[in-house]
Every structure is written in C-alpha cells, then in structure tokens.
C-alpha cells in the first residue's frame, strides 16, 4: 500500500467490495432504501450552539496527534486539526502518512453528521492520487455523534454508495451502528481520562439486496472537552482479518 496508508477500514472496504463483486451478478438497478436513524437522544434539549458537543471540540485551531498500529501495515502517526468552524458546520483536516484529506461535519439539534463517513474512516486511501477505487455517496442519513449522550444510548448513520475501479462496479450501503457503553478510566500517552466508551459496528452491504460483504467492529473512547483519545477495531472479512488501534499522544486546544 503506497506511502503506508493506514485508514482504519481501508483493507475492509477494498477486500469486501472486490470479493463481493467477484461473486455477485451485475449491478442491480433497483433503488436502495435508506434505514431511519435509531437514536434515543433526538429529544435532547437543543444546545446553545449547534456544533457544541462535549465529545468533539470544533474550535478553529484545535489539534490532536495520534500514534497507531495496524496488523497488516505496521505503525503510523496521524494529526487532526480543525481548519474551519462556523455556527452550523466545521471541517477537520487530517494528515496521515503524508496524505492529507478533510472531513466536513454538519451540526443540527440532533448532533454532528459527517458529510462523508466513508471519508471519515478511509480518507487517506480515497484521497490519494493513487487510489484504486472511487466511492461516491448517493444518500446520507442519521448522525455520527449525538448532541447529548449517556450510557445506553444508541444511534445510526447510513449511506448508500457506488464504488468503481478498473476491476469492479458495485453499489451498496454502509451502516454505522453505535452504542454508548460506559465511562472508563483510560491511560494513553497524552494522559489519563475518564472517557465514554462507544462500541460500533460498520457493515458493508452490496447491491440492492443488501448482501453483507464484511463488517468492522470498533470501540472508541471519548474524553469530555477533549475528543477521541483511543480506538480499537477488528475486521470481519473472510481471509482478510486485521486489527487496528490508535492512541492520543498530544492534544493542543486552540488559544
């Protein structure tokens, strides 16, 4: 993988889509229905500022540095920086293994929504000029992170996509399911935090029949007024198992 690109689900996306395309009929034309978001927090009070979220800072200049390890391609470093921020949208720029990409987040009373959650997880690969595939979204519903969260809450984001490369042409759906589990004490190079653990499952379904092509399970720890401090994940694709972990090494709040 050129430049040791290390997005969390890069291998999962490539393997699941390519393996599925080899065993499925030509792309089906029937529309892919979207699932409604499942969230127990939609009735939470509207925050003073829509982008305010205690688990995801958005002040212009906020920066996070991470160290990570992937069992397929080794160790890596990642830096996230808020490069744009307004009342209802902000942008996080990521530098990962010399590849730079951005993820935009929209803000509503329900919470924060990544405009492209696939880019959020696989941005380094998809942003590279040598990217082996193009993934385009045709729909996006649900939230990435609710405005208010307590242990026991669950939520969902769903996107329909079309993926193309020289070897395949397939459509399908990504389903991101999350559950807030509990507060846990977590020690990482940046310090010790009482962080909220969120468990997630990312499913890749292909064609209008929603055939499961693969999944990725993850646990993410969010520290209040800091953001993500740790993540661990494991792929579930036959013959392409891998794990990935990442820890916060430094958080630099904007002045």
PADRENKE-480475 format. One line per 2 residues: their letters; for each residue x, y, z of N, C-alpha, C. Coordinates in nm, 4 decimals. Example, Ala and Ser with C-alpha at 12.3 -4.5 7.8 and 13.67 -1.06 7.14 Angstrom:
! residues 2
AS = 1.3190,-0.5690,0.7800,1.2300,-0.4500,0.7800,1.3200,-0.3300,0.7800 | 1.2850,-0.2250,0.7080,1.3670,-0.1060,0.7140,1.2900,0.0030,0.7870 .
***
This chain:
! residues 255
XX = 0.0860,-0.1180,0.0000,0.0000,0.0000,0.0000,0.0893,0.1225,0.0000 | 0.0866,0.2007,-0.1050,0.1807,0.3098,-0.1218,0.1709,0.4094,-0.0073 .
XX = 0.2904,0.4570,0.0390,0.3003,0.5531,0.1485,0.2460,0.4971,0.2792 | 0.2289,0.3656,0.2881,0.1806,0.3010,0.4109,0.0531,0.3683,0.4597 .
XX = -0.0432,0.3844,0.3695,-0.1698,0.4476,0.4043,-0.2423,0.3609,0.5058 | -0.2952,0.4242,0.6111,-0.3478,0.3464,0.7209,-0.4844,0.3913,0.7709 .
XX = -0.5813,0.4127,0.6880,-0.7153,0.4381,0.7384,-0.7663,0.3119,0.8054 | -0.8531,0.3276,0.9025,-0.8943,0.2161,0.9852,-0.9605,0.1044,0.9060 .
XX = -1.0481,0.1372,0.8087,-1.1183,0.0303,0.7385,-1.0813,0.0224,0.5908 | -0.9641,0.0723,0.5534,-0.9221,0.0658,0.4138,-0.9233,-0.0762,0.3611 .
XX = -0.8546,-0.1655,0.4314,-0.8456,-0.3038,0.3850,-0.9825,-0.3676,0.3800 | -1.0657,-0.3359,0.4785,-1.2007,-0.3904,0.4807,-1.2806,-0.3480,0.3593 .
XX = -1.2775,-0.2195,0.3262,-1.3529,-0.1691,0.2118,-1.3075,-0.2364,0.0830 | -1.1777,-0.2342,0.0592,-1.1255,-0.2921,-0.0644,-1.1577,-0.4400,-0.0745 .
XX = -1.1303,-0.5143,0.0315,-1.1479,-0.6592,0.0277,-1.2941,-0.6978,0.0151 | -1.3784,-0.6329,0.0957,-1.5205,-0.6678,0.0932,-1.5826,-0.6394,-0.0422 .
XX = -1.5515,-0.5229,-0.1000,-1.6118,-0.4869,-0.2282,-1.5584,-0.5741,-0.3418 | -1.4278,-0.5952,-0.3449,-1.3702,-0.6734,-0.4540,-1.4130,-0.8190,-0.4464 .
XX = -1.4106,-0.8775,-0.3261,-1.4514,-1.0176,-0.3118,-1.5983,-1.0349,-0.3467 | -1.6813,-0.9361,-0.3069,-1.8238,-0.9465,-0.3359,-1.8508,-0.9330,-0.4844 .
XX = -1.7811,-0.8409,-0.5504,-1.8036,-0.8182,-0.6927,-1.7715,-0.9423,-0.7748 | -1.6809,-1.0237,-0.7259,-1.6435,-1.1451,-0.7986,-1.7499,-1.2532,-0.7889 .
XX = -1.8425,-1.2399,-0.6938,-1.9392,-1.3462,-0.6703,-2.0836,-1.3012,-0.6820 | -2.1046,-1.1815,-0.7360,-2.2390,-1.1291,-0.7479,-2.2726,-1.1010,-0.8934 .
XX = -2.4024,-1.0982,-0.9266,-2.4407,-1.0617,-1.0628,-2.4101,-0.9159,-1.0891 | -2.4324,-0.8721,-1.2142,-2.4092,-0.7331,-1.2483,-2.4904,-0.6422,-1.1572 .
XX = -2.4455,-0.5190,-1.1451,-2.5096,-0.4209,-1.0590,-2.6593,-0.4137,-1.0835 | -2.7367,-0.4241,-0.9746,-2.8822,-0.4221,-0.9865,-2.9303,-0.2789,-0.9938 .
XX = -3.0434,-0.2594,-1.0586,-3.0911,-0.1237,-1.0827,-3.1941,-0.0772,-0.9810 | -3.2460,-0.1697,-0.8964,-3.3493,-0.1260,-0.8043,-3.2897,-0.0339,-0.6985 .
XX = -3.3653,0.0658,-0.6513,-3.3125,0.1615,-0.5538,-3.2841,0.0954,-0.4201 | -3.1895,0.1506,-0.3476,-3.1538,0.1012,-0.2154,-3.2215,0.1874,-0.1109 .
XX = -3.3185,0.1321,-0.0368,-3.3879,0.2144,0.0619,-3.2962,0.2491,0.1776 | -3.3171,0.3664,0.2349,-3.2375,0.4100,0.3494,-3.3061,0.3675,0.4783 .
XX = -3.2277,0.3286,0.5775,-3.2817,0.2975,0.7082,-3.2954,0.4244,0.7897 | -3.4013,0.4367,0.8673,-3.4124,0.5540,0.9530,-3.3089,0.5478,1.0639 .
XX = -3.2633,0.6630,1.1072,-3.1674,0.6671,1.2162,-3.2351,0.6203,1.3440 | -3.1619,0.5433,1.4257,-3.2122,0.4972,1.5539,-3.1355,0.5710,1.6616 .
XX = -3.2023,0.6564,1.7341,-3.1343,0.7355,1.8355,-3.2288,0.7629,1.9501 | -3.1803,0.7401,2.0700,-3.2624,0.7661,2.1870,-3.2405,0.9067,2.2408 .
XX = -3.1661,0.9890,2.1670,-3.1310,1.1203,2.2190,-3.1853,1.2334,2.1330 | -3.2714,1.2039,2.0363,-3.3186,1.3066,1.9465,-3.4028,1.4121,2.0169 .
XX = -3.4579,1.3770,2.1331,-3.5403,1.4723,2.2048,-3.4601,1.5556,2.3043 | -3.3271,1.5419,2.3021,-3.2439,1.6184,2.3939,-3.2597,1.7672,2.3679 .
XX = -3.2397,1.8498,2.4698,-3.2506,1.9954,2.4502,-3.1494,2.0447,2.3474 | -3.1911,2.1420,2.2686,-3.1023,2.1990,2.1686,-2.9903,2.2770,2.2368 .
XX = -2.8624,2.2494,2.2043,-2.7544,2.3243,2.2667,-2.7571,2.4698,2.2217 | -2.6862,2.5536,2.2969,-2.6833,2.6950,2.2638,-2.6266,2.7146,2.1230 .
XX = -2.5181,2.6435,2.0928,-2.4606,2.6458,1.9596,-2.4690,2.5043,1.9036 | -2.5203,2.4901,1.7831,-2.5491,2.3579,1.7291,-2.4267,2.2679,1.7225 .
XX = -2.3092,2.3265,1.6983,-2.1883,2.2436,1.6858,-2.1284,2.2070,1.8211 | -2.1782,2.2646,1.9303,-2.1232,2.2314,2.0615,-2.1484,2.0850,2.0940 .
XX = -2.0417,2.0128,2.1276,-2.0528,1.8730,2.1665,-1.9354,1.8432,2.2598 | -1.9656,1.7951,2.3794,-1.8587,1.7784,2.4775,-1.7584,1.6710,2.4385 .
XX = -1.7930,1.5875,2.3402,-1.7010,1.4819,2.2985,-1.6327,1.5097,2.1648 | -1.6581,1.6272,2.1072,-1.5936,1.6610,1.9799,-1.5769,1.8123,1.9728 .
XX = -1.4599,1.8607,2.0108,-1.4327,2.0038,2.0035,-1.4260,2.0486,1.8576 | -1.4589,2.1767,1.8364,-1.4613,2.2249,1.6985,-1.4064,2.3666,1.6865 .
XX = -1.3333,2.4125,1.7881,-1.2790,2.5470,1.7807,-1.1661,2.5517,1.6786 | -1.1673,2.6567,1.5988,-1.0670,2.6712,1.4945,-0.9265,2.6649,1.5546 .
XX = -0.8472,2.5678,1.5089,-0.7114,2.5514,1.5585,-0.6938,2.4366,1.6550 | -0.8015,2.3780,1.7083,-0.7887,2.2580,1.7916,-0.7139,2.1500,1.7145 .
XX = -0.6219,2.0805,1.7827,-0.5401,1.9816,1.7124,-0.5157,1.8590,1.7996 | -0.5201,1.7404,1.7382,-0.4973,1.6138,1.8052,-0.3894,1.5354,1.7307 .
XX = -0.2957,1.4782,1.8041,-0.1924,1.3933,1.7448,-0.2089,1.2514,1.7993 | -0.2020,1.1535,1.7088,-0.2229,1.0143,1.7457,-0.1078,0.9272,1.6963 .
XX = -0.0853,0.8171,1.7678,0.0011,0.7108,1.7184,-0.0856,0.5860,1.7050 | -0.0620,0.5102,1.5993,-0.1456,0.3933,1.5755,-0.0669,0.2753,1.5259 .
XX = -0.1353,0.1612,1.5226,-0.0737,0.0388,1.4731,-0.1786,-0.0467,1.4052 | -0.1434,-0.0995,1.2881,-0.2304,-0.1866,1.2108,-0.1553,-0.3168,1.1860 .
XX = -0.2211,-0.4303,1.2085,-0.1507,-0.5590,1.1999,-0.1086,-0.5951,1.0584 | -0.1585,-0.5227,0.9575,-0.1188,-0.5518,0.8203,-0.0023,-0.4639,0.7770 .
XX = -0.0090,-0.3351,0.8072,0.0916,-0.2429,0.7543,0.1759,-0.1722,0.8592 | 0.1602,-0.2039,0.9854,0.2514,-0.1524,1.0861,0.2057,-0.0261,1.1565 .
XX = 0.3047,0.0509,1.2048,0.2761,0.1695,1.2867,0.2558,0.2926,1.1989 | 0.1884,0.3926,1.2538,0.1644,0.5162,1.1800,0.1387,0.6306,1.2770 .
XX = 0.1432,0.7522,1.2265,0.1087,0.8731,1.3013,-0.0012,0.9482,1.2279 | -0.0848,1.0140,1.3040,-0.1971,1.0877,1.2451,-0.2164,1.2182,1.3212 .
XX = -0.2484,1.3237,1.2485,-0.2784,1.4533,1.3096,-0.4105,1.5056,1.2547 | -0.5015,1.5444,1.3438,-0.6293,1.6061,1.3069,-0.6282,1.7511,1.3536 .
XX = -0.6757,1.8425,1.2697,-0.6811,1.9838,1.3048,-0.8100,2.0460,1.2532 | -0.8775,2.1230,1.3377,-0.9965,2.1951,1.2931,-0.9501,2.3152,1.2109 .
XX = -0.9836,2.3139,1.0828,-0.9373,2.4201,0.9923,-1.0485,2.5145,0.9490 | -1.1712,2.4850,0.9841,-1.2830,2.5729,0.9520,-1.3942,2.5502,1.0519 .
XX = -1.4574,2.6565,1.0995,-1.5612,2.6410,1.2002,-1.6597,2.7567,1.1920 | -1.7883,2.7226,1.1927,-1.8938,2.8239,1.1925,-2.0062,2.7752,1.2824 .
XX = -2.1200,2.8421,1.2769,-2.2296,2.8091,1.3671,-2.2905,2.6723,1.3394 | -2.2867,2.6257,1.2138,-2.3555,2.5012,1.1820,-2.2725,2.4037,1.0988 .
XX = -2.1430,2.4278,1.0857,-2.0571,2.3337,1.0135,-1.9119,2.3586,1.0543 | -1.8324,2.2519,1.0574,-1.6897,2.2692,1.0789,-1.6143,2.1623,1.0006 .
XX = -1.4837,2.1849,0.9820,-1.4011,2.0984,0.8995,-1.2799,2.0511,0.9780 | -1.2513,1.9217,0.9674,-1.1333,1.8639,1.0301,-1.0399,1.8152,0.9201 .
XX = -0.9177,1.8684,0.9188,-0.8167,1.8261,0.8223,-0.7274,1.7213,0.8880 | -0.7037,1.6124,0.8162,-0.6231,1.5024,0.8686,-0.4984,1.4832,0.7842 .
XX = -0.3861,1.4633,0.8529,-0.2607,1.4280,0.7874,-0.2235,1.2876,0.8330 | -0.2143,1.1959,0.7385,-0.1896,1.0556,0.7709,-0.0932,0.9970,0.6693 .
XX = 0.0263,0.9613,0.7141,0.1260,0.9014,0.6256,0.1474,0.9847,0.5002 | 0.1645,1.1134,0.5165,0.1936,1.2112,0.4114,0.0762,1.2366,0.3184 .
XX = -0.0403,1.1816,0.3464,-0.1608,1.2091,0.2687,-0.2527,1.2996,0.3512 | -0.3047,1.4032,0.2883,-0.3917,1.4981,0.3564,-0.5334,1.4907,0.3002 .
XX = -0.6318,1.4973,0.3888,-0.7715,1.4981,0.3452,-0.8555,1.5686,0.4495 | -0.9793,1.6034,0.4129,-1.0672,1.6770,0.5024,-1.2022,1.6064,0.5157 .
XX = -1.2615,1.6209,0.6345,-1.3964,1.5714,0.6594,-1.4787,1.6874,0.7131 | -1.5947,1.7117,0.6530,-1.6838,1.8205,0.6942,-1.7951,1.7642,0.7830 .
XX = -1.8282,1.8365,0.8873,-1.9334,1.7948,0.9800,-2.0433,1.9006,0.9824 | -2.1671,1.8560,0.9607,-2.2813,1.9432,0.9743,-2.3374,1.9335,1.1152 .
XX = -2.3931,2.0426,1.1658,-2.4413,2.0486,1.3035,-2.5908,2.0780,1.3049 | -2.6670,1.9943,1.3761,-2.8096,2.0159,1.3954,-2.8430,1.9919,1.5418 .
XX = -2.9667,2.0115,1.5784,-3.0075,1.9862,1.7171,-2.9933,1.8388,1.7531 | -2.9932,1.7495,1.6530,-2.9774,1.6066,1.6806,-2.8321,1.5696,1.7074 .
XX = -2.7372,1.6455,1.6511,-2.5969,1.6137,1.6722,-2.5117,1.6476,1.5523 | -2.3946,1.5842,1.5448,-2.2978,1.6082,1.4380,-2.3078,1.4976,1.3336 .
XX = -2.3026,1.5368,1.2071,-2.3109,1.4406,1.0985,-2.1957,1.4615,1.0024 | -2.1114,1.3584,0.9872,-2.0051,1.3651,0.8873,-2.0688,1.3620,0.7500 .
XX = -2.0323,1.4579,0.6652,-2.0925,1.4624,0.5323,-2.0528,1.3418,0.4491 | -1.9382,1.2812,0.4816,-1.8933,1.1610,0.4138,-1.8272,1.0698,0.5169 .
XX = -1.9047,0.9843,0.5852,-1.8466,0.8985,0.6891,-1.7493,0.7958,0.6343 | -1.7587,0.7621,0.5050,-1.6603,0.6727,0.4447,-1.5253,0.7434,0.4401 .
XX = -1.5261,0.8706,0.4012,-1.4043,0.9511,0.4017,-1.3503,0.9629,0.5439 | -1.4397,0.9677,0.6412,-1.4007,0.9799,0.7805,-1.3110,0.8635,0.8226 .
XX = -1.3409,0.7431,0.7737,-1.2648,0.6245,0.8110,-1.1571,0.5876,0.7102 | -1.1803,0.6138,0.5832,-1.0871,0.5698,0.4785,-1.0356,0.6856,0.3955 .
XX = -1.0284,0.8020,0.4576,-0.9925,0.9222,0.3831,-0.8557,0.9182,0.3207 | -0.7571,0.8578,0.3884,-0.6210,0.8562,0.3338,-0.6146,0.7794,0.2028 .
XX = -0.6833,0.6683,0.1966,-0.6824,0.5895,0.0728,-0.7600,0.6595,-0.0375 | -0.8809,0.7054,-0.0050,-0.9673,0.7616,-0.1079,-0.9176,0.8964,-0.1569 .
XX = -0.8357,0.9652,-0.0772,-0.7840,1.0957,-0.1169,-0.6519,1.0869,-0.1913 | -0.5915,0.9711,-0.1929,-0.4618,0.9560,-0.2585,-0.4776,0.9608,-0.4099 .
XX = -0.3842,1.0235,-0.4823,-0.3910,1.0222,-0.6290,-0.3764,0.8822,-0.6859 | -0.3260,0.7895,-0.6050,-0.3111,0.6504,-0.6477,-0.4251,0.5619,-0.5971 .
XX = -0.5343,0.6229,-0.5532,-0.6462,0.5451,-0.5002,-0.6951,0.4426,-0.6020 | -0.7105,0.3171,-0.5609,-0.7527,0.2134,-0.6549,-0.9019,0.2131,-0.6838 .
XX = -0.9799,0.2979,-0.6147,-1.1232,0.2990,-0.6411,-1.1818,0.4356,-0.6120 | -1.2992,0.4573,-0.6692,-1.3756,0.5785,-0.6440,-1.5050,0.5394,-0.5744 .
XX = -1.5326,0.6009,-0.4594,-1.6551,0.5726,-0.3843,-1.7366,0.7005,-0.3767 | -1.8554,0.7009,-0.4365,-1.9442,0.8166,-0.4378,-2.0701,0.7852,-0.3577 .
XX = -2.1129,0.8811,-0.2750,-2.2325,0.8615,-0.1943,-2.3553,0.9143,-0.2671 | -2.4664,0.8399,-0.2543,-2.5919,0.8827,-0.3149,-2.6953,0.9226,-0.2102 .
XX = -2.6719,0.8890,-0.0834,-2.7617,0.9313,0.0249,-2.6853,0.9265,0.1562 | -2.7358,1.0002,0.2549,-2.6692,1.0076,0.3840,-2.7739,1.0436,0.4886 .
XX = -2.7980,0.9568,0.5865,-2.8988,0.9848,0.6885,-2.8464,0.9448,0.8260 | -2.9067,1.0026,0.9298,-2.8665,0.9720,1.0665,-2.7616,1.0689,1.1176 .
XX = -2.7005,1.0360,1.2314,-2.5994,1.1215,1.2916,-2.4741,1.0421,1.3216 | -2.3596,1.1108,1.3209,-2.2324,1.0485,1.3563,-2.2096,1.0522,1.5068 .
XX = -2.2512,1.1611,1.5704,-2.2348,1.1765,1.7149,-2.3479,1.2634,1.7671 | -2.4354,1.2078,1.8519,-2.5495,1.2856,1.9008,-2.5072,1.4065,1.9827 .
XX = -2.5992,1.5021,1.9943,-2.5718,1.6238,2.0695,-2.5534,1.5944,2.2178 | -2.6300,1.5040,2.2699,-2.6202,1.4627,2.4098,-2.6156,1.3106,2.4148 .
XX = -2.5256,1.2558,2.4970,-2.5096,1.1111,2.5058,-2.4974,1.0697,2.6521 | -2.5665,0.9619,2.6875,-2.5478,0.8973,2.8167,-2.5323,0.7483,2.7910 .
XX = -2.4648,0.6749,2.8800,-2.4504,0.5299,2.8614,-2.5853,0.4628,2.8371 | -2.5891,0.3781,2.7381,-2.7128,0.3104,2.6991,-2.7741,0.3656,2.5723 .
XX = -2.7376,0.4874,2.5338,-2.7896,0.5460,2.4104,-2.7327,0.4741,2.2881 | -2.8106,0.4705,2.1821,-2.7640,0.4128,2.0554,-2.8081,0.5030,1.9414 .
XX = -2.7327,0.4994,1.8318,-2.7654,0.5815,1.7152,-2.7071,0.5165,1.5911 | -2.7442,0.5709,1.4755,-2.7061,0.5082,1.3496,-2.6877,0.6140,1.2405 .
XX = -2.5929,0.5872,1.1514,-2.5773,0.6643,1.0282,-2.5719,0.5651,0.9124 | -2.6413,0.5979,0.8043,-2.6497,0.5085,0.6888,-2.6213,0.5861,0.5623 .
XX = -2.5369,0.5310,0.4765,-2.5088,0.5950,0.3480,-2.5153,0.4917,0.2366 | -2.5737,0.5296,0.1233,-2.5714,0.4472,0.0027,-2.4546,0.4924,-0.0837 .
XX = -2.3910,0.3993,-0.1547,-2.2717,0.4338,-0.2306,-2.2670,0.3610,-0.3642 | -2.1831,0.4145,-0.4531,-2.1444,0.3488,-0.5779,-1.9922,0.3458,-0.5797 .
XX = -1.9342,0.2278,-0.5964,-1.7897,0.2121,-0.5986,-1.7464,0.1617,-0.7357 | -1.6454,0.2261,-0.7922,-1.5972,0.1859,-0.9243,-1.4449,0.1822,-0.9251 .
XX = -1.3920,0.0921,-1.0043,-1.2481,0.0827,-1.0294,-1.2315,0.0096,-1.1618 | -1.1084,-0.0218,-1.1960,-1.0855,-0.0964,-1.3200,-1.1385,-0.2382,-1.3098 .
XX = -1.1537,-0.2886,-1.1866,-1.1965,-0.4271,-1.1691,-1.3428,-0.4441,-1.1320 | -1.4097,-0.3382,-1.0840,-1.5445,-0.3587,-1.0331,-1.6323,-0.2370,-1.0537 .
XX = -1.7610,-0.2621,-1.0455,-1.8634,-0.1591,-1.0477,-1.9770,-0.2112,-0.9619 | -1.9879,-0.1634,-0.8386,-2.0836,-0.2197,-0.7445,-2.1451,-0.1087,-0.6609 .
XX = -2.2706,-0.1266,-0.6252,-2.3397,-0.0313,-0.5385,-2.3756,-0.1008,-0.4088 | -2.4047,-0.0230,-0.3082,-2.4405,-0.0838,-0.1802,-2.4649,0.0186,-0.0734 .
XX = -2.4396,-0.0217,0.0495,-2.4741,0.0630,0.1638,-2.3760,0.0378,0.2776 | -2.3355,0.1466,0.3434,-2.2617,0.1386,0.4686,-2.3586,0.1695,0.5821 .
XX = -2.3585,0.0871,0.6859,-2.4433,0.1100,0.8029,-2.3519,0.1205,0.9252 | -2.3577,0.2363,0.9912,-2.2756,0.2622,1.1090,-2.3670,0.2591,1.2321 .
XX = -2.3543,0.1580,1.3161,-2.4345,0.1457,1.4377,-2.3458,0.1678,1.5596 | -2.3903,0.2547,1.6515,-2.3102,0.2885,1.7685,-2.3933,0.2770,1.8961 .
XX = -2.3268,0.2374,2.0054,-2.3890,0.2316,2.1373,-2.2921,0.2861,2.2413 | -2.3396,0.3798,2.3225,-2.2589,0.4311,2.4332,-2.2641,0.3288,2.5467 .
XX = -2.1472,0.2818,2.5900,-2.1414,0.1708,2.6857,-2.1290,0.2204,2.8294 | -2.0179,0.2887,2.8612,-1.9937,0.3299,2.9994,-1.8737,0.4242,3.0028 .
XX = -1.8567,0.4921,3.1162,-1.7369,0.5719,3.1379,-1.6270,0.4809,3.1935 | -1.5072,0.4939,3.1384,-1.3949,0.4113,3.1805,-1.2703,0.4987,3.1938 .
XX = -1.1834,0.4651,3.2884,-1.0557,0.5338,3.3002,-0.9602,0.4783,3.1950 | -0.9080,0.5666,3.1125,-0.8210,0.5272,3.0015,-0.6900,0.6051,3.0125 .
XX = -0.5779,0.5319,3.0062,-0.4467,0.5953,3.0080,-0.3810,0.5798,2.8719 | -0.3459,0.6922,2.8119,-0.2793,0.6962,2.6820,-0.1574,0.7884,2.6975 .
XX = -0.0696,0.7975,2.5958,0.0483,0.8842,2.6101,0.0156,1.0288,2.6464 | -0.1019,1.0785,2.6081,-0.1382,1.2178,2.6379,-0.1867,1.2366,2.7808 .
XX = -0.2157,1.1262,2.8523,-0.2622,1.1385,2.9898,-0.3676,1.0350,3.0247 | -0.4305,1.0531,3.1393,-0.5357,0.9634,3.1869,-0.6692,1.0378,3.1848 .
XX = -0.7705,0.9735,3.1293,-0.9007,1.0384,3.1124,-1.0131,0.9472,3.1608 | -1.1185,1.0072,3.2121,-1.2426,0.9352,3.2373,-1.3260,0.9504,3.1111 .
XX = -1.3205,0.8511,3.0240,-1.3735,0.8636,2.8877,-1.4961,0.7761,2.8669 | -1.5834,0.8240,2.7803,-1.7023,0.7477,2.7434,-1.6659,0.6480,2.6341 .
XX = -1.6882,0.5219,2.6608,-1.6623,0.4179,2.5610,-1.7851,0.4001,2.4722 | -1.7617,0.4072,2.3418,-1.8675,0.3867,2.2427,-1.8284,0.2676,2.1556 .
XX = -1.9133,0.1663,2.1518,-1.8900,0.0500,2.0664,-1.9656,0.0672,1.9358 | -1.9005,0.0316,1.8267,-1.9635,0.0475,1.6965,-1.9436,-0.0728,1.6065 .
XX = -2.0343,-0.0884,1.5127,-2.0220,-0.1892,1.4078,-2.0491,-0.1213,1.2743 | -1.9566,-0.1374,1.1821,-1.9726,-0.0833,1.0477,-1.9976,-0.1994,0.9536 .
XX = -2.1125,-0.2011,0.8887,-2.1468,-0.3082,0.7954,-2.1387,-0.2569,0.6522 | -2.0826,-0.3380,0.5650,-2.0808,-0.3075,0.4222,-2.1757,-0.4048,0.3538 .
XX = -2.2824,-0.3510,0.2951,-2.3807,-0.4325,0.2241,-2.3757,-0.3957,0.0769 | -2.3811,-0.4949,-0.0108,-2.3674,-0.4680,-0.1534,-2.4938,-0.5050,-0.2290 .
XX = -2.5168,-0.4354,-0.3394,-2.6308,-0.4447,-0.4291,-2.7596,-0.4072,-0.3563 | -2.8677,-0.3952,-0.4329,-2.9967,-0.3612,-0.3758,-3.0506,-0.4691,-0.2841 .
XX = -2.9894,-0.5891,-0.2857,-3.0328,-0.6978,-0.1983,-2.9714,-0.6876,-0.0591 | -2.8789,-0.5939,-0.0404,-2.8142,-0.5714,0.0894,-2.7433,-0.6963,0.1395 .
XX = -2.6657,-0.7578,0.0522,-2.5882,-0.8761,0.0897,-2.4669,-0.8312,0.1708 | -2.4484,-0.8889,0.2891,-2.3384,-0.8496,0.3763,-2.2055,-0.8911,0.3150 .
XX = -2.1188,-0.7916,0.2902,-1.9884,-0.8181,0.2303,-1.8775,-0.8179,0.3342 | -1.9011,-0.7584,0.4483,-1.7999,-0.7529,0.5523,-1.8410,-0.6556,0.6600 .
XX = -1.7704,-0.6593,0.7712,-1.8006,-0.5673,0.8800,-1.6736,-0.5349,0.9572 | -1.6839,-0.4310,1.0394,-1.5721,-0.3860,1.1216,-1.6293,-0.3463,1.2563 .
XX = -1.5780,-0.4038,1.3645,-1.6241,-0.3679,1.4981,-1.5184,-0.2818,1.5651 | -1.5643,-0.1822,1.6382,-1.4697,-0.0872,1.6971,-1.5180,-0.0403,1.8331 .
XX = -1.4239,-0.0033,1.9170,-1.4522,0.0664,2.0425,-1.3747,0.1969,2.0392 | -1.4427,0.3072,2.0720,-1.3812,0.4391,2.0709,-1.4059,0.5038,2.2066 .
XX = -1.3011,0.5637,2.2629,-1.3128,0.6313,2.3918,-1.3063,0.7819,2.3696 | -1.4112,0.8530,2.4161,-1.4203,0.9978,2.4016,-1.4089,1.0628,2.5391 .
XX = -1.3122,1.1519,2.5537,-1.2973,1.2260,2.6790,-1.3690,1.3596,2.6685 | -1.4481,1.3974,2.7690,-1.5181,1.5261,2.7648,-1.4212,1.6421,2.7458 .
XX = -1.4589,1.7331,2.6578,-1.3839,1.8542,2.6264,-1.2474,1.8268,2.5637 | -1.2248,1.7036,2.5210,-1.1016,1.6686,2.4500,-1.1344,1.6041,2.3163 .
XX = -1.2121,1.4961,2.3197,-1.2470,1.4235,2.1982,-1.1987,1.2803,2.2046 | -1.1744,1.2212,2.0898,-1.1311,1.0820,2.0844,-0.9899,1.0686,2.1415 .
XX = -0.9738,0.9782,2.2386,-0.8417,0.9567,2.2984,-0.7872,0.8173,2.2686 | -0.8744,0.7281,2.2255,-0.8295,0.5910,2.1978,-0.9317,0.5221,2.1089 .
XX = -0.8847,0.4308,2.0238,-0.9751,0.3477,1.9438,-0.9109,0.2121,1.9206 | -0.9946,0.1094,1.9110,-0.9516,-0.0263,1.8790,-1.0549,-0.0869,1.7855 .
XX = -1.0090,-0.1619,1.6858,-1.1033,-0.2208,1.5923,-1.0526,-0.3489,1.5317 | -1.1481,-0.4295,1.4825,-1.1161,-0.5582,1.4204,-1.2045,-0.5789,1.2992 .
XX = -1.1446,-0.6257,1.1887,-1.2224,-0.6528,1.0681,-1.2832,-0.7915,1.0731 | -1.3895,-0.8085,0.9959,-1.4561,-0.9384,0.9859,-1.4875,-0.9634,0.8388 .
XX = -1.3839,-0.9979,0.7657,-1.3947,-1.0361,0.6247,-1.3169,-1.1653,0.6081 | -1.3804,-1.2675,0.5553,-1.3167,-1.3972,0.5422,-1.1832,-1.3869,0.4690 .
XX = -1.0786,-1.4330,0.5364,-0.9460,-1.4330,0.4754,-0.8726,-1.3015,0.4827 | -0.9350,-1.1964,0.5360,-0.8708,-1.0647,0.5429,-0.8915,-1.0074,0.6836 .
XX = -0.8555,-1.0839,0.7845,-0.8704,-1.0363,0.9217,-0.7552,-0.9438,0.9584 | -0.7856,-0.8357,1.0272,-0.6819,-0.7468,1.0766,-0.7369,-0.6686,1.1948 .
XX = -0.6470,-0.6086,1.2712,-0.6872,-0.5235,1.3815,-0.6110,-0.3927,1.3738 | -0.6678,-0.2887,1.4361,-0.6109,-0.1559,1.4309,-0.6334,-0.0895,1.5658 .
XX = -0.5346,-0.0138,1.6130,-0.5505,0.0589,1.7385,-0.4826,0.1944,1.7266 | -0.5321,0.2914,1.8037,-0.4791,0.4272,1.7957,-0.4948,0.4946,1.9313 .
XX = -0.3941,0.5760,1.9721,-0.3964,0.6449,2.0999,-0.3563,0.7905,2.0820 | -0.4168,0.8755,2.1633,-0.3834,1.0178,2.1609,-0.2471,1.0393,2.2260 .
XX = -0.1576,1.1065,2.1560,-0.0264,1.1391,2.2110,-0.0175,1.2845,2.2544 | -0.0998,1.3700,2.1932,-0.0975,1.5121,2.2302,-0.2250,1.5801,2.1847 .
XX = -0.2820,1.6604,2.2741,-0.3966,1.7438,2.2373,-0.3586,1.8882,2.2600 | -0.3746,1.9702,2.1559,-0.3406,2.1119,2.1646,-0.4672,2.1935,2.1397 .
XX = -0.5306,2.2444,2.2447,-0.6505,2.3259,2.2242,-0.6163,2.4593,2.1595 | -0.7090,2.5114,2.0842,-0.6887,2.6419,2.0219,-0.6758,2.7485,2.1299 .
X = -0.5929,2.8493,2.1079,-0.5759,2.9555,2.2070,-0.7025,3.0374,2.2235 .
***
